């Protein structure tokens, strides 16, 4: 975290790309789409450009991917 990160509070609004993201509205964190937990921007490593959602970790990202891509009636 650098000295500029401390000036931001609240939830940031991001546009998620395939390899990076663009900050549309500055903030200190984004919310995990699966758990609802706050993810500090400097710790954000997992997101979906397809769904425009952030995830706290690989397990949350995988869970969401399976929810979206599993056929109805399939157990995950």
C-alpha positions in Angstrom: 0.0 0.0 0.0 1.4 3.4 -0.9 0.6 6.7 0.7 -2.1 7.5 -1.8 -4.1 4.4 -0.9 -4.8 5.8 2.6 -6.8 8.7 1.2 -9.6 6.5 -0.3 -12.5 5.1 1.7 -15.6 3.2 0.8 -16.3 0.8 -2.0 -14.5 1.3 -5.3 -16.2 0.8 -8.7 -14.1 -1.1 -11.2 -14.2 -2.3 -14.8 -12.7 -5.8 -14.9 -10.6 -6.8 -18.0 -9.0 -10.1 -18.8 -5.6 -9.2 -17.2 -6.2 -6.1 -15.3 -8.9 -3.7 -14.1 -9.7 0.0 -14.4 -10.8 2.1 -11.5 -14.0 4.0 -12.4 -14.6 5.4 -8.9 -11.8 5.4 -6.4 -12.3 3.5 -3.1 -10.5 1.4 -0.6 -12.1 -2.0 -1.4 -14.5 -4.0 -3.6 -16.9 -6.7 -2.4 -16.5 -10.4 -3.1 -19.5 -11.5 -5.2 -19.7 -14.9 -3.4 -19.0 -14.0 0.3 -19.7 -10.3 0.4 -16.4 -9.7 2.2 -14.4 -6.6 1.6 -11.3 -7.0 -0.6 -8.7 -4.2 -0.3 -7.7 -3.2 -3.9 -4.1 -4.0 -3.2 -5.1 -7.6 -2.4 -7.5 -8.1 -5.4 -6.2 -11.0 -7.5 -9.4 -12.8 -8.7 -12.2 -11.5 -10.8 -14.4 -12.3 -13.8 -14.3 -10.0 -16.8 -17.3 -11.9 -18.1 -19.5 -11.3 -15.0 -17.8 -8.1 -13.9 -17.4 -9.5 -10.4 -14.6 -9.7 -7.8 -13.7 -12.7 -5.7 -11.7 -12.9 -2.4 -9.8 -16.1 -3.4 -9.6 -18.9 -6.0 -12.1 -21.0 -4.1 -14.8 -18.2 -4.3 -14.0 -17.7 -8.0 -14.3 -21.4 -8.7 -17.6 -21.7 -6.8 -19.1 -18.8 -8.8 -17.8 -20.2 -12.1 -19.4 -23.6 -11.3 -22.7 -21.8 -10.4 -22.8 -20.1 -13.8 -21.4 -22.8 -16.0 -23.0 -26.0 -14.6 -26.0 -27.4 -16.3 -29.3 -27.5 -14.4 -29.6 -30.6 -12.3 -25.8 -31.2 -12.1 -24.3 -31.5 -8.7 -21.1 -29.5 -8.0 
